[in-house]
Amino acid sequence: MKKLLSLIAFAFVMMLSVQTISAQSLSEDETRPEVVAKTQVAELTTQLGLSGDQSRTLYRAFVTKEVNYRKLVNGKDINNSQVAADKKKTDDVFMKAMKTTLNEKQYAKWLSSLEQ
C-alpha cells in the first residue's frame, strides 16, 4: 500500500512538471508584428549596412507600422475615406522614421529597392 501511494505521488509530480515545461515553451508565430519587423530589419541591415542604433529604431518603426496596419487597414475597404486616411497617416509616419533614421545614401538605396 505504501509503495502504491508513493508511486501515485511520483506520477502526480511528474505530470505537474511536464505541464510546466510545456507551458514555458513559446511558439513564435511568423505573422506576429515583432517577427515580421525582425525579418525586415535583418534584411535591411544586410542591404544597407545599418548600425545597431539604426536597427533598433527601424525595428520599432516596423512594429508600429505592422500594428497600425493590422488595426486600421488590413481586412477593411481601402476605398473607405477613413481607412485610406489611416493608411496614409501610418505610411507618412513610417516614411518619416525611415528618413530620419537612415543617412542620405542609405535612404536613396532603400527607396530604389522599393521601386523594383
C-alpha positions in Angstrom: 0.0 0.0 0.0 2.8 2.3 0.9 4.6 1.6 -2.4 1.3 2.3 -4.3 0.8 5.7 -2.7 4.4 6.7 -3.3 4.0 5.6 -7.0 0.9 7.7 -7.4 2.5 10.7 -5.7 5.6 10.3 -8.0 3.3 10.1 -11.1 1.4 13.1 -10.0 4.6 15.2 -9.5 5.9 14.1 -12.9 2.6 15.1 -14.5 2.7 18.5 -13.0 6.3 19.1 -14.1 5.6 18.1 -17.7 2.8 20.7 -17.8 5.0 23.5 -16.6 7.7 22.6 -19.1 5.3 22.7 -22.0 3.7 25.9 -20.8 7.1 27.6 -20.8 7.9 26.8 -24.5 6.6 29.6 -26.6 5.9 29.1 -30.3 6.9 32.1 -32.4 4.2 32.8 -34.9 5.5 34.1 -38.2 2.7 36.6 -38.6 3.3 38.5 -35.3 4.3 42.1 -35.8 7.5 41.6 -33.9 8.6 38.7 -36.1 7.7 40.5 -39.3 9.6 43.5 -38.1 12.7 41.5 -37.1 12.8 39.8 -40.5 12.5 43.1 -42.4 15.2 44.8 -40.2 17.5 41.9 -40.7 17.2 42.2 -44.5 17.7 46.0 -44.4 20.7 45.6 -42.1 22.5 43.4 -44.7 21.4 45.5 -47.6 22.1 48.9 -46.2 24.8 48.2 -43.5 22.8 49.6 -40.6 24.3 50.4 -37.3 22.9 49.0 -34.0 21.1 52.2 -33.2 19.6 52.4 -36.7 18.4 48.7 -36.4 16.7 49.3 -33.1 15.0 52.4 -34.3 13.8 50.8 -37.5 12.6 47.7 -35.6 10.3 50.0 -33.5 9.1 51.8 -36.7 8.3 48.5 -38.4 6.5 47.1 -35.4 4.4 50.3 -35.1 3.6 50.1 -38.8 2.6 46.5 -38.7 0.4 47.0 -35.6 -1.3 50.1 -37.1 -1.9 48.3 -40.4 -3.5 45.3 -38.7 -5.6 47.6 -36.5 -6.6 50.2 -39.0 -6.2 48.9 -42.6 -6.0 45.1 -43.1 -9.3 43.5 -43.8 -11.1 46.8 -44.4 -12.3 48.5 -47.5 -9.4 50.7 -48.8 -11.9 52.8 -50.8 -13.4 54.0 -47.5 -12.1 57.5 -46.8 -11.3 56.8 -43.1 -9.3 53.7 -43.9 -7.4 55.5 -46.7 -6.7 58.4 -44.3 -5.4 55.9 -41.7 -3.2 54.1 -44.2 -1.8 57.4 -45.5 -1.1 58.6 -41.9 0.6 55.3 -41.0 2.7 55.4 -44.2 3.7 59.0 -43.6 4.8 58.3 -40.0 6.8 55.3 -41.2 8.4 57.2 -44.1 9.4 60.0 -41.7 11.0 57.5 -39.3 12.9 55.9 -42.2 14.1 59.3 -43.5 15.3 60.5 -40.1 17.0 57.2 -39.2 18.8 56.4 -42.4 21.5 58.6 -43.9 21.0 60.1 -47.3 22.8 57.3 -49.2 21.0 54.5 -47.3 17.7 56.3 -47.8 18.2 56.6 -51.5 19.2 53.0 -51.8 16.2 51.9 -49.8 13.8 54.0 -51.9 15.3 52.5 -55.1 14.8 49.0 -53.7 11.1 49.8 -53.1 10.6 50.8 -56.7 11.9 47.5 -58.0 
